[in-house]
Amino acid sequence: MHGEYKVPGGKLVVVDLEERDGRIADFRLAGDFFLEPDDALLDIDAAVNGLPIEADVATIAAAVRGALPDGAQLLGFTPEAVGTAVRRALVTAPGWRDFDWEIVHDKPVSPRMNLALDEVLTGRVGDGRRRPTLRIWEWDENAVVIGSFQSLRNEVDPEGAAKHGYDVVRRISGGGAMMMGANSIVTYSLYVPASLVQGLTFADSYAFLDDWVLQALRALGIDATYQPLNDIASPQGKIGGAAQKRLANGGVLHHATLSYDMDGEVMTEVLRIGREKLSDKGTTSAAKRVDPLRRQTGLPREAIIAKLEETFTNLYGAVPGHITPDEYAEAEALVESKFSTDAWLRRVP
């Protein structure tokens, strides 16, 4: 069995192993990481050999950590990364390059249509009618997109939203509210089969699915990092956040919004951002929470999107694609039956 795990912001961890009588055998660790002393590699191999095949990431990591000699240095990986690679080997999880990827960057549509497309395309990837896809959003209206489980009245100030021309819509994924000004953010959605994230914890899958974005942002000169659970940040502040939804048919939606040119003062008038939420981010000003990409790069929004597409294509061999007429039709019907209804918007009042 063979498993691989690319540590977000770190190195590639590769494992090969066999199973004998319900236990791990012939375990071998490899990768482009750094490890001192050299023979600590043998200690790690010995620690994993003999573990039950049911061992979870925490159990494997504890065994590795306990076997390391005093003063051992692991650079670019962790004992938990070894455990994740082992779990992916045991469930035979495929890698990114095992799929044929498509990038979609089509015409602007309404915020509600973008949300409906997310549900439609995730479902189609899950049931095999569409190959795994990266889609870049485009729209020409301002909107506040609240998370599936958020209270409408607690998150949005209706007077502020009306004053600044922001529609309010609800998405199918969890997480927090996003103020999405037209041409002021960069939003993308990944539609992937559940097999891609097999062997990963739900939390680890966030960083795994956004590692390519960190690489693209670093190529633009931004010191981007992933902050658990779902934030993308730089030393100057938060850049954006991600959210997920997993469908019963095996489709996984992972989407993220990156701020390009956010007006923090408008945000405080549109969103009801409480002191408690601000305090856990280590700041007393909502305007300082979002760090626009335009200020960090000096580039137009289109150039940043082009770098994202270029990076994804180079890493995973993606080809350009489009949303089909029947996918648009299915999404339009879903807008009418769900995303434009008061019942959906106010399902958590």
N, C-alpha and C positions, 0 to 999 in steps of 0.2 A: 504494500500500500504506500502511496505517495501523497504528501500534503505540503502545501505552500501557504505562507502567510506573510504579506508585506506589512511591516509595522508602519502605521501612519507616521510620516515624518522620519522614519527610521530605515531599517534594512530588511532584506528578504530572509525569511527563516524557512528552511526546507527540511523535511523529515521523510525518511523511508523506514518502513517497519513491516513486520509480519505478525500474524496472530497465531498463537499456539495454545490450545486448551484454555481459551478465554483470557489469555494474557498477552501483553505486548512482548515481542521477541525480535531479535536482530535489529534493534533500533539504532539509527544513525542520524545524527544532526549535521546539517551543513548550511551554508549561506554566505552572504557578503558582509556579515557583521564583523565586529572585532571582539576578541576574547583574550583575556590574560588571567592566569598563565595558560600556555597552549594546551597543556594536558588536562585543563578543566573541561575540555570537550569530551574526554573519555569519562570524566566524572558524571557529566550530564547524561551521556549515553547509558551508563550503568544505572543511573537513578531511574530512568524511564523504563528500562528493560524489566520485565516482570510485573509491571503494574497491570491491574485488570483493565480490559478494554472498555469497561464502563466508566473509568476514571474521568472526572470532569476537569475543566481547565484549572480550577483552584487546587485540586489534588495533585495534578501533574506539576504545577508550578511550585507547590510546597515541597515535593520530592526533589525537584531540581535545585531549589534554593538550599535545601538541607544538605545536599551533596557537594555544594561548591566549597572550595577551600577558602580559608580566611583571606580576605583582601582581594578576592577575585573581582575582575572588572568586566562587566558586560556592556558593550557600547553598541548602540543601534538596535538592541533587542532586550527582552526581559524573560524571566522564567514563564510569565503568563503568555508571552508570544510563542514559546515552545509548546505550551499546553494547547494553544489555539491551533497551531499547525498540526499537532497530533490528532485533535478532534476532527479537523478537516480531512485528514488522511483516513480516519476510521469511518467517516460517513461518505468518503469518496466525493468530496465537494469539488466541482469544477472551478477553474480559474477564469479570469476575465477573457483571456484569449481563446477559451474554448467555445465562445459564442460569436455569432456574426452580428455586429453592432450597427445600428443606424443612428444618424444624427438628423433631427428634424428642427428646422428653424424657418417656420412659415409665417404667413401674414398675421397682422394683429387681429385679435379677437377680444371680446369683452371679458372682464374678470370672471363672470359666471361661466362663460364658455371654456376658459382655461381650466377652471375647476372640474367641469364636466369631462373635458378631454383627459384630465388626469385619471378619472375613474374608468373611462372607456378604454384607454390605452393600457392601463395596468391590467384590466380584465382580459384584454386580448393577448397580452404577453403571457399571462397566467394560463390561458387555455390553448396557447400555441398558434393563435391566428396572426400574431405580429412578433417579429424578432425583437430582442432586447433593444431598447431605444433611449437615447438622450434627447430631450426636447428643450429647446430654449423658448421661453415665453416671450410673446410680444402682445401689447395691448395699448389702447389710446385713451383709457379712462383711469381716473384715480380710484383706488379702493382700499378699504381696510379688510384684510382677510383674517378672520378669527379662527382659532382652533376648534376642532370637533366638539370638545368638551368644555369650552369656555362659556361663561355667562355673558350674554350680550350686554346687559345693563351694567355689569361690572367692568367691562373692557372698553366700551366705546362711549364717548360723549356725543350724543346725537346732534346737539347744537354746534359743536366744534366740527363734526364731520360735514354737516350741511354748509356751514360757513366756508369751509375750505374745499368743498366739492368732492367729498369722498363718499362713494357708495360703500355699503357694508355687506359682506358676503361671508359664508361659512364653508370651510373646506372639510374633506373627509378624514384628514390626519389630525393628530393631536398637536400639542405645543401651544405657543403663545401667538398673540396677535401680531400681524405684520402690516405696517403702513406702506402701501405700494403705490407710489406716485408714478404716473406715466413718464417713461423715459428716465426715471430716477433710481431704478434698481436693476439688478440682473437676477432673474429667476430661472432656474432649470429644474427639470424633473427627470429622474431615472426610472424606467420601467424595466424591472428585472425579474427573472424567475427565482423562486425561493432557494433553489439549489445553489445559487451563487453565494449565498450567505449561510449555507449550512455549516455547522460547527462553530459559528460565532454567536456570542451572546447578543441579545437585542442591542445593548449599549455599544458593544464593539462594532456592530454592523454599521453604525453611523459613521465612525471614523474610517472604516474600511471603504465605504461607498463614496466618501468625499476625499480620499487621499489624492486622487488625480487633480482635484481643484486646488489643493495646497501646492502641488507641483506647478500648476499654471500660474498661480498668484506669485509664487517665488520667482518664476521666470520673468515676472513683471517688476521685480524688485521689492515685493512686499514680504516681510518676515511673517508669513501666515502660519498659524498653529491651530490645532483642534482643541477646544476646551469642552470637556465632557459636561453635560451629555450631548449637546447638539449645537454648540456655538463654534463659528469660525472667527478667529480674532488675530490681531497683530499687537505689538507692544503699544501702539497708539490707541487701541480700543477695539470694541466689537465691530466686525465686518458684516456678519450675517448669522443666520441660524437655519437648521434643517429640521424636517419632520418626516415621519413615515406612516404608512398604512399597509397592512398585509391582508390580502384578500383570501377567502377560503379556497379559491381555485389555484393558489400557488403564485399569484402575481404579487410583487412587492413594489410599492410606490415609495420613492425617496426623493423629496424635493427640497430645495434650499433657495433662500433669498439673500442676496448680497446687496448692501447699500452702495449705490453709486453717488448719489447727491441728495442726501437727506437733510431736510430742515428740522432740526431738533426742536425748535420752539413750536412749530406747527404740530409736531408729533405730540407734545405735551397738551395741546388743546384738543386734539382728536382722540387720543387714547387716555383712558383713566389709569395712569401709571402710579401705583401707590408707593408710599415711602418704603414699605417692607421690600417690595421687588427691587427698588433701586439700591437699598442698603446691602442686599446680598451680592450686588455687582460691584460693591466698593466705591460707589460714587453717589453724590447727592444731587446731581443734575442729569435729567433725562437726556438733555441735548448732548451730553458727553458720552452717552452709551453707544452711539453708532458712529463708526469712523468711515466716512465716504471713500470709495475707491478713487474717485476723481482727484481728491486732494493728495492721496498717496502716490498716484501714478502720473497725474497730469495728462492722462489719455482720454480720448472720447470713449463713450460707452461701447460703441461698435468695435473699437480696437480690443477692448477687454473681452468681449464676447468672442471675437475672432481668435484670441489666444486660448480661451477655454476650448473652443472647437478644435483648434490645431493640436493642443495637448492631448485631448481625448482620442483624436484620430491617430496620432503617433503612438500612443500607448496601446491602443486596443484594436487598431485596424478598422475603425468605423468608416462607413460610407454615407454620403448624403441620402436623405429620404424625405418623404412627405406624408402628411396625413391624408388618408384616402377619402373620397366623397362619402362612402358609407360610414366611415368613422366620424366625420363631421355630422352626418345626419343623426347618428346614434347619440352624439353629444348634444345636439340641438334639442332632441327629444328629452334628454335628461335635464337640460336647463329648465324646460317647461314643467316637467313633472317633479323636480326636486330643488335645484339650486336657486330658482327664482321664487320659490314659495315661502310664505311667511312661516309655515309650519317647520321648514328646515332651518331657516334663519333663527327662529326663536325656540328651537327644540330644547335649548338650555336658556331660559329667559334671562 
